[in-house]
Amino acid sequence: MPKILHQRGKCIGCNLCYEIWPVRWRISRADGKCTLVDGIEKKGVWQVVISEDELSLNQKAAQACPVKIIKIID
């Protein structure tokens, strides 16, 4: 199953990932950065396993990220 890796600490809060797929991404009111819904933090990288149904939209979110901090691993 695919996995999303998100380096939240480097997020600039552009909100593109949220605009593309608000089911998996949220904007934090505390700091304005994007948060990976259901993500688990491991050594500064947030991770979550996703279904194949979500893969396409999250790939679009990763490609749209201007700081390239979202990675999709198959």
C-alpha positions in Angstrom: 0.0 0.0 0.0 1.3 3.5 -0.7 2.5 5.8 2.0 2.7 9.6 2.3 5.7 11.2 3.9 5.4 14.8 5.0 8.1 17.0 6.4 5.7 19.3 8.3 8.5 21.4 9.9 9.4 22.7 6.4 5.8 23.6 5.4 5.3 27.2 4.3 1.5 27.0 4.6 0.6 27.6 0.9 -2.4 25.3 1.4 -2.2 23.7 -2.1 -2.3 20.2 -0.7 -5.4 21.1 1.3 -7.1 22.6 -1.7 -6.4 19.5 -3.8 -7.4 16.9 -1.2 -9.0 18.3 2.0 -9.9 14.8 3.2 -6.2 14.0 3.9 -4.9 17.5 4.6 -5.8 20.2 7.2 -4.6 23.7 8.0 -3.4 24.2 11.6 -5.0 27.2 13.2 -2.0 27.3 15.6 0.8 27.9 13.0 -0.9 27.9 9.6 1.0 24.8 8.4 -0.6 21.8 6.7 -1.2 18.7 8.8 -1.4 15.2 7.4 -4.7 13.8 8.7 -4.1 10.5 10.7 -0.4 10.9 10.2 2.1 9.6 12.8 5.3 11.4 13.4 8.6 9.5 13.3 11.8 11.5 13.6 10.3 14.7 12.3 8.5 13.1 9.3 4.8 12.5 9.4 3.6 9.3 7.7 0.4 7.6 6.9 -0.5 4.5 4.7 -3.2 5.3 2.2 -5.4 3.3 -0.1 -5.0 3.1 -3.8 -8.2 5.2 -4.1 -6.4 8.2 -2.6 -3.1 7.8 -4.5 -3.9 10.0 -7.5 -5.0 13.1 -5.5 -2.1 12.8 -3.1 0.3 12.6 -6.0 -1.2 15.8 -7.3 -0.8 17.4 -3.9 2.9 16.3 -3.7 3.6 17.6 -7.2 1.9 21.0 -6.4 3.9 21.5 -3.2 6.3 24.4 -3.9 8.8 23.3 -1.3 8.6 19.6 -2.3 8.1 18.3 1.3 5.4 15.7 0.4 6.6 12.3 -0.9 4.6 9.3 -2.0 6.2 5.9 -1.6 4.6 2.8 -3.3 
